[in-house]
Amino acid sequence: MIANLDGLNKAFESKIRLGIMSVLMANESVDFTTMKSLLELTDGNLASHARSLEELGYICCEKKFIGRKPNTSYSITDLGRAAFSAHIQALASFINTQQ
Amino acid sequence: MENKEVINTLNDIKDLMERSSKFKAISGLSILIVGVLASLVSAFIYFFLGDYTINTPFKWKITIIMALGLLLLAFLTVFVMAYLKAKRHSMRFTMDATMRKLLINFFVPMLAGGLLCLALVQQQHYGLISSITLIFYGLALINCSHFSYPALRYLGYVELALGLIDCFLVDYALLFWFLGFGVAHIVFGIIFMLKYERSK
């Protein structure tokens, strides 16, 4: 059974990181506050998970100012999209082998 | 990892993707109410004018004023009931990217159609107003269905088809308005409630 789990990506073991990726797959870009309320996270929690995904090159983070307020928004990279799709594929094929 | 756990994970992902990119607070009951209001207004105009042909500028003026009143009332109903639905299901109801996209995609065709009608009224070409309102409303629904319940597009197709049929017929404006804004909304509202809002 372990062999079937080969395709799973370690980075997406955390529910939060998987959640961030799911939201970014469906949206062009999502700002920090929206992401936080969607996933029901605290500031620090989201920031640290987002940073780890950013370091892997799966998402990119754009910081800018709207008026005087700092605004952070995230979007998915091509690498991240491929990694996420591979992960979902692995999950799906896991279910298929079980049946 | 259990099979069930994997399925749960996949469902969570799907749910999150939908919740983050689609505005799901639209209430089926509000669609039904809009249909009932539109039917009542059509019936009122019918009895007020004595028959269903709107063929004088005076009749058109009465109809257009009533229709604008109905439009405002309809928007207000949908908006307030969407707010209540969002509150009931603890959904987000803020001007976020999803809601902005929904509104832009709905109101761009609506405004275009509205301005076109305004020009037609000004030039006293009343004949095509009913079909243009239906056609542009249909296009607006099809356009914004990507950011809300995808099923809204079917209501859009119905409005579009009615509008196009109406183009070819003269003097049936009130009847097509009644069918498009009244009957279609009532039927769609009921289907919507049965399909998406039962036992939730």
Contacts between the chains, C-beta under 8 A, distances in Angstrom:
chain1	res1	chain2	res2	distance
A	5	B	1	6.9
A	15	B	12	7.7
A	18	B	9	7.2
A	18	B	12	7.9
A	18	B	13	6.7
A	19	B	12	7.6
A	19	B	13	8.0
A	19	B	16	5.7
A	22	B	12	7.8
A	22	B	13	4.5
A	22	B	16	4.4
A	22	B	17	5.2
A	22	B	20	7.7
A	23	B	16	5.8
A	23	B	17	7.0
A	23	B	20	4.4
A	25	B	17	6.1
A	26	B	16	7.8
A	26	B	17	3.8
A	26	B	18	7.4
A	26	B	20	5.5
A	26	B	21	4.1
A	27	B	20	5.8
A	27	B	21	5.2
A	27	B	97	6.9
A	27	B	98	8.0
A	29	B	97	7.9
A	30	B	20	6.8
A	30	B	97	7.2
A	31	B	97	7.7
A	34	B	20	7.7
A	34	B	96	5.3
A	34	B	97	7.0
A	37	B	92	6.1
A	38	B	16	7.0
A	38	B	19	6.7
A	38	B	20	5.3
A	38	B	92	7.7
A	39	B	16	7.7
A	88	B	10	7.3
A	88	B	13	7.3
A	91	B	6	5.3
A	91	B	9	6.6
A	91	B	10	5.9
A	92	B	10	7.4
A	94	B	1	7.4
A	94	B	3	7.8
A	94	B	6	5.6
A	95	B	3	6.2
A	95	B	6	5.7
A	95	B	7	6.5
A	95	B	10	7.9
A	98	B	3	4.5
